[in-house]
Amino acid sequence: MKFGYKFSNLLGTIYRNGNLVFTPDGNSVISPVGNRITVYDLKNNKSRTLSLESRYNYTNIALSPDGSLMLAINETGDAQLISMVSCTVIHRHKFQTGVQCVSFSPDGRYFAVARENLVLIFSAPGEITGEYNPFVLKRSFLGGYDDVTWLDWSSDSKLLAIGCRDSSTKICAIKHTRNFRTYNLSGHTDAIVSCFFESNSLHINTVSRNGQLCLWECSMAPSDLVEADETDVAPPQRKKKATAKKNGSDEENESEDDVDNNVERPQVETNGTEDDNEIKDEEIRKSHPFFYSKLGRHYLANEPRKEKRDALLTAANYNRQTKVLVVGFSTGAFYLYELPDVNMIHSLSISDYPISTALFNCTGDWVALASKEIGQLLVWEWQSEQYIMKQQGHSSEMTCIAYSPDGQYIATGGEDSKVKLWNTQSSFCFVTFSEHTSGVSAVTFSRNKKFLVSSSLDGTVRAFDIIRYRNFRTFTSPTPAQFACVAVDYSGELVVAGGQDVFDIYLWSIKTGKLLEVISGHEGPVTSVAFSPVPTSSTLISGSWDKTVKIWNCLESNSEHETIDALSDVTSVTFSPSGEEVAVSTLSGTITVFDVKSATQVTTIEGRDDLGGGRLETDVVTAKTNTQSNYFSTIEYSADGECLLAAGKSANICIYHVREAILLKKFQITQNFSLDGLNDFISRKHLSEFGNMALVKEREQLEGGNVAIRLPGVRKGDMSARRFQPEVRVFSVRFSPTGQAFAAAGTEGLCIYALDKGVVFDPFDLSLEVTPKAVHESLKRLEYTKALVMSLKLNESNLVTLVLERVPYKDIELLCADLSPDFAQRLLQHLSRLLQSSPHIEFYLQWCCCLLTKHGYHDGVFQQTALLGLHESISNKYEMLNKICDFNKYTMRVLLDRSEKLKELKQSNGENDDAEDGDSDDEMLLIRNQDDKILEREFDDDEESEEDSEENAEESDESS
């Protein structure tokens, strides 16, 4: 149970490639992040990443109109049909080549897939169609002479607009229609970026890459199209006519494309095939009732080309309800136009990089924009001109991470010289520090959670205030040095950093910012430093490439230390939570545990074979040979100090038991073969008579020839190559202080793994008489202590919640006093989880107060992880309630102030409370409604009194 960690969320990667999709309610946006899919809930300010993943990066996603099905296709053409209800893959389909775009019809009956210059129409599974076979091919169309770039359905799902790279747009009908003919729209001079039907109309707007917008008017309305009966033209006749056309016979044309439902792979070549719906006779064309006429052409690129001459239109989207068009350009600017007058109503520049995709939500109030070059995603409300969401990950690789002491925040540092703070509950980045001018090498939090410290290769160590979000201290060395590691002591008064090019350790004071001491002794780059986690200790551990680990006492003025020989270059060091042991990982692939006081070796873990390793595309050695050079570059103790988390240049993360020195569990962080280094063998299709084709690239003569062997020392691939593939690697791993999760910073981002307790039965001290039935019987007999102990033994969260909420408020203190220390610790863990979601805040806070009051003064009753979990829950609940209370407080203050002013105004004017004052009544609608209700009550009371008086009068008359 302790190691039942499962993938929970992905942070640090906001958007990679492909299109965006809004949910039908318009409150969430779905973004492809590599080979995973993330859903951003804009209403609740949360994000979640689906646990499913593909073997390659996603490039196209589409959501059904009811939001229950999602079609996701990766870069190799592998399609996954995903149920958004269960978040699982229900079917897979393999297309022969990559897919350009995919779109569901508005009625949810079909979905169209564009592959090269071919468009395939499939029947969507579900109750609407009655078809439950996932990929049933209904139609196939030939788009144009070049690749298809855009698909758009008409409002009635009868027509499909196909935009092509050859600057043409083709209008096709899904079913056989009498008075319809396939129509080609031309007039653009560049590739079509997008095309859109108008709402409840066949009018269409087309946008090309050079910024031209063409408005087309159709001669017919959607209601004028008449579907042909099955008796008009039977499918066998269409096949015969198509065969006759191939033989050169002159027969009449039909109003339908040539379709063969049995053909799963339509041929791209068009030799000998013709469109049945195409009319070649010029006279018949002129007299046909279905045609389009161009209303106008507009040049939307004139505005961005004032700043950059070669600006190109890269993304466009149209909202049919509001008739607003958004266009994004390669300059990073986007513009909003109102159609059909093409009036520019809004413009904004979001970055200097091209906008990859743009999308309106269903209401047209929000527009989502994304840029794949910098991994940025933002949602802009154009009417109020404010950001609904603005998120951006690290533009380069994420190199280091650190948990806050309560596990609520995660700090990340990247090679893009930025430090970001992420909230573990919402999974959003809420602050970015960009003061560094070079890559960030390490980050760490202070124990009081008031500041964090980061080291960089720019020669500075910076301290950032988490409360005010500012850089309040900058530490530098007397001589320029690149810092590779940093650490803060337990009291938060000292900060230490190790040099990479200067082999010294520098010690500063946080309060004064002065350099206290330069600690010398290492003869190689200092790769890792760590302070003792014990409050009464000032022990400092440092590891270096000189194959030694040194133990220092920072309170002493001289540089006395104890040296431990590690027999190999040290890559990382870490203290155990008790401060008695230190773990050291070396270049030989081993993890050695030493006792700090005696400097003796406790145990050794041989982990080189466990780490594993694949073969890169350009490797000339096998994966088995690569394994011999693997090592752990980052290690971390668990919260209880019993296990070690280790990772390195591999897709695997290992958890070891420290005392037994055995591998407990191994996690593979990704299955994305778009990354280099996952394959153990080179595919035979990449091998030729000349050897590995990855080592031979067609380059110009001045680009270094045709050989692509990497230079010695290059660890992250050749970014100047025309086809650059990032290497899979884990840069840093950290355990959450609560012990409920751990984080791993890899090539794809920050992966969070959390304990999954939903389906695991983990009882404690279980006996035969402890059953759920016995718990319910004890509750009926009002034996609350017995029921609570049995529910804690069963360790069922729902049962524990039931018992806790049945206990009377006045008996909570008595029950907490009767619990033993073992059950008190388990109860505190349940209370910390219940405080996150339960509305009974005061009730559970009373439980916590009584439990801590009765058992808190005993040593060893409550573990640190349970207390940190409780602190995190209370902090989150406090922040949530603080916003609500502030809003209510200010609202009530405004209402009271306005009521006082209204009262003074009425008294000064000598008016009665019932006088009419239009302006004041409009401003104080709430108070007026209250007055009206009071008058209504008084009127009802008067009526009742009148009725009573009449009844009394009638009774007196009868008596008389």
N, C-alpha and C positions, 0 to 999 in steps of 0.2 A: 504494500500500500504506500509505503514511504517513497517509492520511486515510480509511482504511477503518473509521471509527468506526461502531459500531452500538449501539442501545439495549441496556444491560446490566442495569440495576436501577433501582428507584424507592425512594428513602428519604424520610423525613419525612412520609409519608402512610401511616397504619397502617390506617385504616378510614374509609369515607365513608358508605355507605348500603347497605341490603340485608341479606341473611341470611348467616350463616357456615356453612361445611361442613367437617367433619372427614374426613380420608382413612380408608379402611377399616381400616387398622392403628391408627388413633387417635393417631398420633405427629405429624401435621401438621394445621394448620388453614388453610383457604383463605378469603381475605377479599377482597371487591371494593373496590378503591381507585379511585374515579372510573370512568374508562373502561378501566381495566386490572385485572388479577387478580394478587394476591400470595399465594404459598405460604410459610407459616412452618413450618419444620422444628423442632419443639420438642425433638426428641431430640438433634440435632446443633447446635442453637442457630444456625441460619442462616435466611435468608429470600431468596427470589428472586421476581422479578416476570416474568410471562410477557411475551414480546415482542409478542404480539398485542394489539390494542386495538379498541374499538368507537367508533362515531361519537357515542354518548351514554353517560351514566353507567349502569353496571350496577345493577340493583335486585334481581335474583333469580338465584341459581345453584343447581345441583343436580348431585350426583356419583353415577354409577352404582355399584351395590354392589361391583363388582370394581375400581373406581377407574380404569377406562380411558377413560370418556367423561364429559364435563362439559357441561351445558347452561347457558348464560349468556344472560340476557335483559336488555336495557337498558330505559330508561324510556319509550321510544317503541314498544316491542313487537318490536324486532328481536332475533331469537333466533340464537345461534351454537352449533353443535354442535362441541365442541372435543375433539380427541384428546389425552389427557394423556400419551400415550407420545411423540408427536412435538411436542406443544405447538403445534399448528396448528389452524386452523379448517377442518373438513372439509365443513360445510354451513351454509347460512343460511336462515332462514325469517322471514317477515314476518307478525306478528299485527296485526289491525286496530287494536287499542288496547293500552294498557299492561297488563301481566300482574301479578296480585297475588302468586301463589305457584306453585311448580313442585316436583314430587316424583317420584322414581323409585320403582318398586315394589321390594319386597325381593328378588324373584327376578330382577330385571333385565329383565323382558320388556316392561314398559310404563313410560311416564312420563306424568304428569297435569299439565296446565297450566290454571290458573284465570284466566279473562279476564272481567272484570266479574262477572256472576252465572252464568257459563257455565263448565263444566269439560270439557275436551277430553282424551281418552285417545288417546295415540299409541303405536305399536309401536316399541320401542327397537331400533335396528339392532345387529347383532352375531351371534355364533355361537349364542346361546341361542335367539333367535327365528328365525334363518335369513333375516331380513329385512335388506336392505342399503340400501333406500330410507329416507332419514333420517326424514322426517316423514310417516308413513302413519297417517291418522286411523282409529281403530278404533271409538270410541264417543264420545258427547257427552251430557252431563247438564246439566240445569237445576238450579242449586244452590238458590237461594232468591229472595226478592224484592229482595235487596240484594247488594252485592258479596261475593264469596267471600274469606275472610280466612285460611283454613288448609286444608291437605289432609294426610290421614294414611292409610296403607295398613295393612291387617291383616297378620299375620305370614305367611299363606299367599297373599297378593296377590290374594285373591278379592273382598274388600270394600274400599270407599273411603269414608272419613268426610270430609264437606264441611262446614266451619264457615263461617257467613255473618255478615255485619254485622247482619242482622235478628234476631240472638240465637237462631237455630235451627241445628241440626246434622242433616245428612241422611246416611243410610247407604245406599249404592248398591252393587250387584253388577256386576262387570265382565262376567261371562258369564251366560247364561240359566240360572237356578237354579229348581228346582221348588218347594221349600218355603221360599222367601225372598220377602219383599216389601220394597219401598223404605220405609224407616222414617224419620220425622222426630222428632227429640228437641227438646223445648222445655222451658222452665222458667227460663231465664236472663232477666235484665232489662236486659242490655246486650250489646254486640257480642261475638261469640266471638273470643277471642284465639288459642286453640289447642285441639285435641282429639286424644286419643291412645288407640289400642287397647292392650290388655294383650297380653303375650307368649303366643302359642299359645292365644288366647282371643278371643272377640268382645265381651268387656266393654270399656267405653269410659269415659274421663274427659274432661270438658269444662271449660274455664276461660274466663271472660268478663272483660271489661274492668274491671268494677267489683269484681273480686276474688272472684267466686263460683266455687267448685269443686263440680261435680256428679259423683257416681259412679253409673254405670249398669251394670246386670247384664243380660246377654242370656240368653234362655231356651234357646238352642241353642249347641252347641259347633261349632267349625269342621269337625269330621268329620261332623256331622249334615247339612251342606248337600250336596245332591245336584244335580249339574249335569244339565240337561236334554239329551236327545239332539237331534240335528238333525231327526229325523223327528217329534219332538213338535210343535214349532211352527216352521214354516219362515219364513225372512225375508219372502218374498212375502206370506204370510198375515198377518204382523205389519203389513206396510204396508197391506194391505187393511183390516185391523181398525182401524188408525189412521185411514184414510180414512172408514170407516164411522162412527167416532166423531165425526168432523167433520161428517158429514151427519146426526147425531142418532140413529143406530141404537143400540139397546140390546143389546150383545153382551157376552160374558163378558170380564172383565179378565184380563190376562196378568201373569206375573211377570217383566216385562222393560220397560226404558225404551224409548220410541220413538226409534229411531236410523235415521238415513239416512247411510250411509257415503259417499255422493257429495256430501254437503253439507260444504263446507270452512268456510263461514261460517254457523253456526247463528244463527237470529234470536233476539234477546233477548226480543222480545215473546212472550207466552204466550197470546195470544187465540186460541181455537179449538184449542189443543193441550193434551193431557192425558198424564199419565204412565201408560203401560200397566201398570206394576207397582203403581200405587196402587189400593187397594181402598176403595171408598166405602161399601160395604154395612157397616153397623155390626155386624150379626150375624156376618158373615164375618170382620170384623176381630177380634171377641172370640174367635172360635174358631180363629184362625190360630195355628200353632205358633211363629211367629217374632215376638217382641216384646221390649221392653226395660222394665225396672222400675228406678226410682230408689232407690238404696240410701241416699243421704244428700246433704246440701248443707252446704258449709263456706264460711266467710267468711274468705278469706286476707288481705283488706285491713285487717283490724282492727288488726294490728300496725303497719304503716306509717302508718295514720291517727291513731295516737296522737301522732305528731310533726307530721304535715301532714294537715290534714283532708280535702283534696281529692286525695289520692294515688290514682293509677290504676295498674292492672296493664298493663304495656306489653310484656312478653315472658314466655314460658313454654316449658319443654321437659321431656320425661319420658324416663327411661331404663328400658326394659322389663326388663332383667336384674336391676338392683338395686332397681327399684320406687321410685325417688327422683324427686321432682318439684322443679324449680327455677322460681321465679317472680321476675321483676324488675319494679320499680315505677318510677314517674316521680320518686320521691325519690332515685334512685340506689342504693337498697338492694335486695338479693336475699335470698331465703329458700329453704331446702331442706326439703322435707317427705317423710316416708316414708309411702307408701300401702300398703294402704288405710286405715290407722288415722289418717292425716293428723297425724302427730307431727312438730313442727318440730325438726329435728336440727342446723340451722346457719343463721346469718344474718350478713350483712356489708354495710356501706355502702362503696361504692367511689368515689362522687363525689356531687355535688349535682345532677347532670343525669340525665335519664331513661335507662334501659337500653333500647337499641334492639332487641337480639336476645340470646338465650341458647341455649346448645347443649351437650349432653353428648357426650363421645366414646363409642366403642363399649363400653368397659369400665365407664363411669360414674364413673371416678375423677376425671376432669378436667371442668370446666365452663368454657366460653368465654363471655365477656360483652363486649359492645361498646356504645359510646355514640357516636352520630353527631354530637352537638352539639360535643363536644371532640375527636373523632377518637381515642378511646381503645379499646384492645383488650387484654384480659387473660385469662389462662388460670389458673384457681384449682383447686388440689388440695384438696378440702374435707376429706378425712380427716386429712391432716397439717397443714392450714391454712397453706399457703404458696403463693406465686406460682410457677407454672411459667414464665409470661411476663407481663410488664406493660410495655406500650409505649403511648406517646402522642405524636402529632406536635404541631406547632405549631397552636394553636387559631386563630390568624390567619395572615396571609401570611408566608412566609419571605423575609426581605429581604436577607440577606447570608450568605456562606459563605466558608470558608477551609480549605485543605488543610494537614495537618501536614507538616513538612519531609520525612518519609519516606513520605508518602502513605498512612499506615495509618489515620489518623483524619480526619474532616471535622467542623468546627465550624460550626454554623448559628445564626443569630440571627433572631428574628421580632418581629412587632409585638405579640405577647403578652408581651413583656418577658422572654423566656426565652432562655437560651443552651444548646444541646444538643450533645453529642459523639456521633458515630456511628462505628462500626467499619466500614471498607470491606470487610472479609472476611466478617463475619457480617451486615452491613446492619442491625444493631440499635443503638438508642440505649442507652448504658451510663451516662450521667450527665446530669443537668439542673441548671443553675444558674438560680435564680430570684431573685437579689438585686436585679436592676434593677426599677424601678417604672414604666418607660415603654418604648416601643419601642426595640429594639436596632438601631442604624444600621450598625455595622461590627464585624467580628471579625478577628483575625489571630493567628498563632502566633509564638512565639519560635523562633530558629534551633536551640536546643538541645532543643526539644520538651518543656520542663519546665513551661511556662505559656502561657496564651493571654490576650489582652487584648481587651476589648469596649468600645465606646462606645455611649452611649444618649442619648435625648432627655430623660432625667431629670436631666441635668447632671453625670453621673459617668462616669468611665472606670475599669473594674474589671479587675484581674488575677486570674486563677484558676489555682490549682495543679492540674495534670493528674494528678499522682501521688497527692496527698492529697484531691483534689476539694474544695477550699475556696477562698473569696475571701480572698486574703492581702493585697491592696492595693486601696485605693479612692482615686482621684485626682479632685480637684475644682478648680474655678477660683475665683479671688478673688471674682468676680462671677458670679451664676448664668448659665449658658450651655448651650445645647443643642448637643451634639457630633454632627456628621454623618459624621465619618471618623476613623480612627485608624491608626497605623503604629508598628512597633517596629524599631529599628535592628539591624544585623547582629550586634552584640555582645550584644544583649539587655539593655542597661543603660539605654537611653533609650526613652521612649514619647512620642509626639506626637499631638495631636488637634486637629481644626479645628472652629471654631464655626459654627453655622448662623444664629443670631440675633445673635451677637457676632462680628464679622469678624476675629477674632484666632486665632493658632495657639499652643497651650500645650504646653510641653515639661517633662516630669517625669523624675525618676530612679526607676528600678525599685527599687533597693536601699534608698534612704532614703524614697521616697514624697513627696519635697518638689518643689515647683514651681520649676524652674530658671530659666525664662524665658518671657515672653509676647511672642511675635513678632507685630508689627503690620506692616501694609503693604497688605493686601487691602481693597478697598472694597465687597465683596459677600460673601455666604455662601461659606465654604470647603467645596467639595464633595468634594475628594479630596486625600490626601497620600500620599507614598511615599518610603521611604528607599532609598538605593542598595544593591544586593545585594553590593557589593564590600566585603571586610573592611577595607580600608585607607581607605575613603571614608566621610565623614559627610554626604554631600550629601542634601539634602531637597528634594523637588519638591512644590509645592502648586498646585492649580487652583481657580479661583473663578468665581462668576457675574459678576465684574467684567471678564470677557473677557481675563484674563491668566493666565499660568503663571509662577511665581516659583521660582528656584533659590536655596536657602539653604545655608549652611554652619553646622551646629549647634554646632560646636566654638568658633566665634567668639562673643564676648560681645555684639557689637552686631548690629543687624538689617540688615547689608549683604546685598544679594541682587541677582540679575540677573533682569530682567523680560522675558518673551517675550509678545508680543501674539498672542492666539489668534483675534482677529476675531469671536468669538462666545462665548457663555457656555460655560464648561468644565464638563463633566459627569463626566469620569473621567480619571485619569492613571495610568500604570504604567511601571515601568522594564523595560528589556530585561535578560535574565540576565547579560549582560556588564557592565551598568552604564554603557555608553557612550551609549545612546540612551534616549529617553523618548517614549512615544506618548500623545497627547492627543485625546480625543473631545470634540466640541463640539455645541452645540444646533443647528448648521446641518446636521448629519448627516455630517460629515467626520471622518476620523481623520488627524491630522498627526503625523509623526515628526520629532523634533528631536534634534540632537547636543547632548549635555549640556555639553561643554567649550567648544565654539564658539558655542552657542545659535543654530545655523543650521538651517534646515528641510532635512530629508533627502528626504522624500516626503510625498505627500498621497493619501489614499484617499477617493474619493467613494462613500459607501455608503448613501445615502438610498434609492435605488431598489432596492438589494439587500435592505434590511431588509423592505420591503413593509409591508402593514398592511391589516386588514380594516375593515369598517364596523360600528359598534355599532348596536344596535337603535334607540337614541334619537338617532343622528346625523342631522343635517339636511344633511350634505354627503356626497359620494360617497367611496368607498374611494380613488380616485385622488387626490382632494384631501387626504385624510388622510395619504397617503404624503408629501406635501410638508412635513408638520410632524413627520415621524419623525426620531428621532436615536438614537444608541447611548448607553445609560446605563451600560454596564459593558464594559470591555475587559480582555484579559489576554494576555500573551506566552506562546508555547509554550515547552517546556523547552529547546529548542535555539536559541530566539530568532529563528527564520526566519519564523514565522507569528504572526498575531494572531487571537484569538478575540473576537468582538464580538456583542452582543445588546442589545435594548431593548424598547420597548413593542410587541412583535410575537411571533408564534409561531416566528420564524425565528432561527437562530444561524448566523453567517457566519464562515468562516475565510479570512483574506486572507494573501497572500504579501507580506511587508513591502517587499522590494526592488522587486519587479515591480508592486506596488500593484494586484493583480488578485484577483478572487474565486476561491478554489480549490474550496470546497464550501459548501453551505448545508444545514442540518438544520432540519426542522420538528419541534418537540418534542411536539406533540400534534395529534390530529385530533378532539378532543372538542368537538362542537358544542353541548354543554351550557354551554360557556363563551361569553362574548360577545366578538365581534371577529374571528371566523374567516371569516365570510361576506363576500364582496366585494360582493354585491348583496342587497338586501332582497327576500325572497320575495314573490311577487305575492299569495299567500294572506294576507299580513299588511297588504296595502294595500287601501284602500277609497276611496269617493268623498270621504272627509274627509282622506285621506292615510295616513300611517303609523299603524297602530293601536297601536304601542308608545308613541306620544306621548300616547295618550288612555287614562286609567285611571279605573275607577269608584272614586271615593273619597268619603268623607263630606264634608260641607260644612266641618267644622272641621279636615279633614286637608289643606287647601291646594287644594281644587278638583279639577278633572279633568285638568289639564295636568301632565305628568310630565317636563318639560324640566329637565335637571340644572342645578345652579347653576354659575356661573363658577368655575373652579379645581378642581372635583371631578374626580379622576383615577381613582377606583376604584369608581365606581358609587354609587347611592343605596341604602345598606343599610336604610333605613327603608321602602323600597318593599315591597309585598306579594309581588312576584315579583322577587327579587334574583338577578341572573346575574353571577357573577364575570367579570372581564375577563382575557383571556389576555395574559400578560406575562412576561418574563424579567427578574428583578431582579438576578441576579449570575451570572457564569460564572467558573470557575477551572480551570486545567489542573493535572493531577496532576504532582508533581515528577518522577515516573518517566517521564512522557510517554506512558504507556500508556492514559490515560483523561482525560476532562474531565467536570466537573459543572456543571449549570445549575439554579439555583433559580428556579422559575417558580410559576405559580398553582397547579399540581397537586402540587407538591412538588419534591423534589431528584432530578433525572434524571441517571443516570450513563451515560455513553457510553464504551465501551471498544473497543480495537482488536480486530477479528475476524481472527485469523490461521489459522482452521481450514481454509479452502478456497482460500487464496491461495498461489501459487507465486512466491516472491520470492528468486531465486538471487543469488549474489554472485560476480563474476569467473568466470562459467561458460565452459567450453570443451567441445569435442566429446568428449574422453576422460573427462570427469567424469560418471559415471553411477552409479546405485545398485549395479549389477552390479560395477563396478570397485571400489566401496567394500567389498563383501563379499569380493571376491578378495584385496584388500589385507589384510583381516583374516585370511583363511586363511593368507597368507604371513607373518603377524605383523608387517606393516608398519603400525604403529599411527599414526605421525605422518602418513603419506600418507593413510591412511583418514580420520583426523580432519580434515585440511585439505579433502579432497574433500567430506566430509559438511557442513562449514561452508559450503563454496561452494554446495552444493545447498540449504542452509538448511531442511532437513527435520528437524523436532524429533525424530521417532521414530528417524530414522537417526542423528542426533547422539547420542541417548541410547544406542542400541545400541553405537556405537563407544566411548563413554565407559565403559560398563560392561564392555566386553571388555578394556580396558587393565588390566594388572596394577597392583596398588597400589604396588609399588616403582618402577614406571616413570613414575609421574605427574609427578614433579619434572623428569625428563629431557624429557618431551614438552612441558611448559609452557615450558621454556627454548628449545626449537626453534621455537615458534610466533612468527610475525611480529606486530607490534602490531595490525594490522587484524583478524587472526583472534583475537587475545587479547580484543579488545573484544567481538567476536561470541560467543565462547565464554563470557564472563562473563554475557552476557544469557541464554544458554541455562541456565547453572548457577543463576542466580537464579530462573528458572521451575521448574527441576527440584527445587530445595530445598523448594518449597511442597507438592509432592505425593509425592515419592519417600520410601520408608522407609530408603534408604541414606544416612543423614545424615552419618555420619563419612566415608564415601567421597567425597561431594561437597564436604564442608568441606575435605578434603585438597586437592581440585582447586582450590578457591577460594584457599586459603592459598598454594599453590605458584604460582598464576597472579598473585596480588597481590605475592608476594615477588619474582618474576622481572621483572615489568613495572611494578610500582607506582611505582618511583622515576623513571621516564621521564615527562616532561610530555606531556599530550595523548593518552596511550594509552587511558585509560578515561574515558568521558564521565560527567558527573555523574548523568545519568539511570540509567545502568547500575549505578553504585555505590549510588544510592538504592533501586533495585529489589532489589539484593542485601541491603541493610540491612533493607528491609521484610520480605523472605522470612525472614531469620535471626531477626528480632524475633518474627514470628508463630510460627515453629517453637520458639523459646525459650519463649514463653508457654505453648504447648501442652505441651511437655515438662516445664515447671516444675510444672504442675498434676499431671501424672502422677507425677513424681518425689516431690513433696510427699506425695501420697496413699500411695505405696508406702513412703516413709520412715516416715511416722507409723504405718502398718499394721505394718511390721516392728518398730518400736520397741515397740508395744503387745504384739505376740506375744512378743518377747524378755523384756519385763518380766514378763508373765504366766508365762512358763516359769521365770524365776528365782524368782518367788514360789512357784510350785508345787513347785519343787525344794527351797526352804527349808522349805516346809510339810511335805514328806515326810520330810526329814531330822530336823525337830524332833519329828515324831510317831513316828519310828523305823520307818516303813513302807517296804516294798520298792517298786521301780518298778512291779511288777505289781499292787500293791494297788488295790482298787476305791475310787474316790472319786467319787461321782455328781456332786456339784456342780462339782468341778474338771474332771471329764471333760466335762461339758456345756459348760463355759466354754472349755476347751482342746481342742476337737474335732479341730483340725488336728494337734496334737501326739500325741493318742491314736491317730489314724489312722496317723501315722508309726510309733508304737510297735507297732501291730498289724501293719503291713507288715514291720517288723523281725522280730517273732515268727514271722510266716508264713515269712519267708526261713529263719529258724533251724529251724523245723519241717520245711521242705522239705529243708534240708541234712541234718537228722537222719535223715529218711526215706531220702535218697539214701545216706547212710553205712551205714544198716542194710541197705539192698539190696545195697550193695557188699560188706558183711561176709558176707551170706548167699551171694552169688555166690562169694566167695573160699572160704567153707566148703564149698560144693558142689564147686568145682574141686579142693579138697584131698581131699575124699572120693573123687572120681573118680580122682584120681592114686593114692590109697592102694589 
